[in-house]
Amino acid sequence: MSLVEVKDVWVKYRGASDYALKGVSLSIAEGVVAIIGPTGAGKTTLCKTIAGIVPNMGAYDDFKGDVLVDGVSTKGRKVGEISKKCAMVFQDYESQLFRTTVELEVAFGPENLMLSPDEIKRRCRAAIDAAGLMGLEKRYSFALSGGQKQRLAIASLLSLQPTMLILDEATSDLDPAGKREIYEVAKSLLEQKIIKSLVLVDHHLEKVADFADRVVVMKEGSVLCEGHVQDILSDVSLLTELGLHPPDTAAIFHRVAPDEKPYPLK
């Protein structure tokens, strides 16, 4: 059963001359789905639509279609309510942090759900542990490294116990060590079944190749194609045409053995 159903969605931002999403339909079940495409393809808008931010918040001239999260439409629902099922970490993850310490940040979501103090503490401990932040509970948020802040943004959502986590270019401002930390956390969350599904937007296709089960390719607000990671990331011609940097392994295979697919990973 699909966790998310996107049904013929059209989105136009206020003042824009064209639609950011144009008739997008998509089903997302368990596992890792990567969304790739050039700048301006509509990847972030699609993520915001899945998370219910569109059409429930922001400046939009037009929204058509529907998004179902666990079978329920996101229209007219509070984003905080939707985030209990589907939560999103933004590229500018620091904008999601606003409380002074790690434990206060992670506790904010459960507090707003008006849970009991014992349940809030239990969820906070579990989320902080899952995000690899044990021992930093009293640390001021501003004193964390970039990777730690990113993990804190993830922990603050994990305390809501979502089924799906969306990472929208969440590692783009991190150094290689920070990126590795985030991917290790994400892998652990899936392996421990803390989350069932991960939606990943990342322009580093080497990481996508290592991590994703399925890839959705977007261009100019539409889904151009989708398929198994092996098929999509082996299509060097497609990736190059879109202005994306193919994984090095795929590029080498394309030169020496164009009929071979280098990613029998999944």
N, C-alpha and C positions, 0 to 999 in steps of 0.2 A: 504493500500500500504506500502511496506517495505521501510524504510529509507536507509537501507544498505543491500546489497546482497554480500555475500562472496561465490565465486564460485570455488570449487576445487583448493584451494590455497596450494601451496607447497613453503616453504622458507628454504633455506640453507645458514647459515652464513659462511663467508669466513674462511677457515681453520677447520671448523667443520666436524666431521666424519659422521654425520647424519642430516637429515632435522629437523628443529625446528617446522615446521608445515607440516602435511602430508595429503594432500587432504581434507582440511577443507572446508565445505560448511555450510552456516549459513544465516538466514534472521533475521533482527532486525527491528521491527516496533516501535510504540509508547509504552511508559511505561518503566519499570525498568528490565533490563536483568543483572543477575549476572553470572559471569564466575568464576568457582571454579575448583580446581584441585591441586595436589601436586606440589612442587617445580620442575621446569623443564618441566612442562606439556605443555608450549607454550602459556600461558595466555597473557603475556606481548607482545610477538611477534604478537599474534592475534590482540591485541589492536593497536599496531603500524601499522599493516597492514590496519585495518579499518580507521585509521587516515591518511593513505597515507605516513607515514614515511618510511614504507616498501612498495614498492621497490624504492622509490624516493630519499632516503638518507641512508647512512650507508654502511657497508661492507658486501655485499651478493654475494655468488657464483652463486646462482640460485633462480629464482622466476618464478613460473608457476601458471596459473589460473588468476582470475580477481576479483576485488572488485569494486562494483558500489555504489556510494554515491549519493542519489537522482537520480538514473538512469544513472549517468555519471561515467565512469571508472576513477580510481585514477592514472592509469599509465601515466607517463610523466607530471603530474601536480605538481605545486608548493604546498608544504605542507601548506603554508600560505593561498593559495586559498581554499584548502580543509577544512581548519579550520574554514572557514566561515559557513560551514555546519556541520562539525564534529570535535570537539576540544578535546584534551587529556591533562589531568593533570597527571604527572608522580609520581611514588613513591618518588623520590627525587625531590619534588616540588620546593625546594629552588633553584635548578639549573635553573628553569624557570624564576627566578626573577633577574633582572640585572639593573634596574633603581633605582634612589635614594629614591623616595617617592612613596606613594600609588597612588596618582593621575597621576604621570608620568608613572608608570608601566601600569596602566589601559588604559592610552591614547595611548600607543605605537602601539597597533594593528590598531585602527582606523586611526592613523596618517599615517601608512604605506599603508592604503587603500586610502590615499589622499582625505579624506572626508573634508567637510568644518569645520572651527573652531566651529561653532555652533553645528553641528552634533556630532563632537568629544566630546564637553562638555556634550551634552545631553546623549550620550551613556555612558560616564564615570559616570555621576551622577546615571543613572539607574543601571549600573553594580555594583557600589560601594554600593548602597542601597540594591540591591538584595543579595549581599554577606555579608551584615551586617557590613559594614565598615564605615558607616556614622560617621563623626566627626574625622576620622583618615586620611583625604585626604593629609594633610601636613606631616604626620608622616613618618620618615625615615623607609625604609623597614627592615633594620637590627635591628631596635628597636621593631619590632612586636613580639608577642608570636608565638609559633609554629602553633597554630590553626589560628591565624590571618594571618600568612604567607600563610597558605594553602588556606584560603578564598581569599587572594589577588591573588593567582595563578588562582583561579576560576574566580574572577572578571575580570582579564586580558583577559580571554577567552570569558567571557560573553559580553564584549564590542564589540566582533566580531559578536555577535548575532547568534551563532550556533544553529542548530536544535537539535544536539545530543552532550552530554557531556560524556566523558570517564574518570572515576576515577580509575587509576591502583594502587591498594594498597595505595591509597593516604592518608589513616589515620593510616598507620602502625607504624609511629614514634610518634604519638600523645598520650597524656594521655587521660583517659576516658572523661574528660570535653572537650578536643579538638576534640575527635572523635564525641561526641554528637553535637558540634557546626556544624561540617561539614555535618552530616546527616540532621540536621535541615535546613541548607541552601539548601541542595539538595532537600529535601522534599518540601520546599517552592518554589523552582524554577519550580518543576513539577506542583504543585498546581496552581501557577499563570500562567502556560503555557508559561513561559519564555523559557524553553526548552521542547521538545516533548519526548525525549528519554534519558535515562541514562544507560550507560554500566558501571557496577560496578565489579571490581575485589577486593575481600576481603576474608581473611582467617578467619575472625570472623563470623562464620556461624549464630550466634544468630542475628547479625545485618542483614545479608542476609535474614533470615527468617522473620524479621519484615518489610523489605523494598522492596524486589524483587517481581516481578510478575512471572518471568520465570528464570530458572537456566540452564546454559550450563555447563556440566561437561567435563573437558579435562584430557587426560592422554597421555603422550609420544607423544605430537604433534598432536593428533587426538581428535575429539569430541567423547567421549565415549557414552554420552546420553544427552538428554535435555528434559525439561518438566516443568510443573507447580511447583512452589516452594513447595507446599504441598507434592507432590509425591516424589521429589528428596530429600528434607531434612528430610523426614520421613524414608528414606532408610538407616538406621543406618549401616547395613552390608556393603553397597556400600561405604559409607563415611569412615568407619573404614578400609576397605580394601585399600582405597586410602591414608591412613595415615592422614585423616582429622578428626578434633575433632567435632563430631556431636553436635548439639545444645542440651543443657541439657534436655530440655523438650522432645525432640525426644528420647534421650537415656533412660529417665525414662519410657516413653510409650513403648519403645522396650522391656524393662524388664517385665513390668506388664501387658501390653496389646499389644502384637506384631502385631495384625491385625488392630489396630487403627492408624489413622493418626492425629497427634496433631496440624496440621497447617491448619485449615479451615479459613485462614486469608483473602484470596483474592477471 
